[in-house]
């Protein structure tokens, strides 16, 4: 199964190296950095040192400007966040979630694990678009996991859940639209909801995060995204006529 | 259960700090160092920095000269070694071993996890005295786990095997709307889709059954049904204005 690790606004180059090593040791190699602090982070000395031989992961890694770019092709988004958010996705432990995701009849096509910055974690709006917030069970009063350590644990649990090395990738039955397609549809729908006076842009009241969660659960296919965009378009056209 | 982490001839002070943090985050605090490279390793800057707040673990840590001293009071010894030794204890994966140890009628009184030096791992004679050699399943061809990362994984698996810290704060179960509420919403939505000229009642093309399936997967709550009915209402009102 396609698996991607996405680091958002990472500060410490050493951590990026540690993450590359943690991924490689569990057989993963798709690393994307969103706005890292250092533009040359993939070539910095601390990075190379902490990567300790996982140079191919660094070589393959991409640096992008937006989370959207980072998530291209991914359909199941796992935030890693210690503190549950209101209106956010359900908070689950990794093992519990992984066994459920893989046990369900329709496993996702691509799974992305999102990690926020060392100091501030993930932004609410980035958490909102995820299907789940993975919370690694840690000691009460000291939940301070190092970034590379967190990646190590998630990579390990995910690899184990996948059955270890060489396990056959389960076949997706219903092709699920990727995160970009879903967020594009939601933006379209948001415009339509504003146009029909259901959504007040001045007082959005978490409507879009809520709809995002609802559609995450529905896990729409590309065809369904197409239908939903058609609905949004018809709403906008009707609203347009109403204005004349 | 008493749990101790024993680091043998560790070279890098940063790793000692990383180990302290990795232990603490999983609720362990008994750390013993056998002949570390630096006598003042517990007070070095890299150590404190990587410990990132796990200072109490460092403060409690002991430095000793021999493995014997380090193992005082421990009854079940787990080596961590990537390569199996002839004549050594059985090599097992952590999860497999932990569930067996804890499932057996007579769980040990104290468990020690032994970690060799970064460069050379554990000496054969140290491995020989252990009850098991734990081998963390890693990618073929790249089994190079950082020391703190290895401690993190073992501490996590052991904590989980011990029953964990419980799942993240259980969220209120999301009450799912009943079938009648869902079909009522779908009828409302159908009228709205006709009103905005998206659905042609003469050629409905399975649109509503498809949306029904999509919303079945989303399993909306009563509150979400309410939101969706609000959307349908706003669409109908807008369509009404468009006709005037």
Interface residues (C-beta under 8 A of the other chain):
Chain A: X18 X21 X22 X24 X25 X26 X27 X50 X52 X53 X54 X84 X90 X91 X92 X93 X95 X96 X135 X136 X137 X138 X139 X140 X142 X143 X144 X145 X146 X148 X149 X152 X153 X156 X159 X160 X164 X165 X193 X195 X196 X197 X198 X207 X210 X211 X214 X215 X217 X218 X219 X220 X224 X227 X230 X231 X233 X234 X235 X237 X238 X239 X241 X242
Chain B: X18 X21 X22 X24 X25 X26 X27 X50 X52 X53 X54 X95 X136 X137 X138 X139 X140 X142 X143 X144 X145 X146 X148 X149 X152 X153 X156 X159 X160 X164 X165 X166 X167 X168 X169 X171 X193 X195 X196 X197 X198 X207 X210 X211 X214 X215 X217 X218 X219 X220 X224 X227 X230 X231 X233 X234 X235 X237 X238 X239 X241 X242
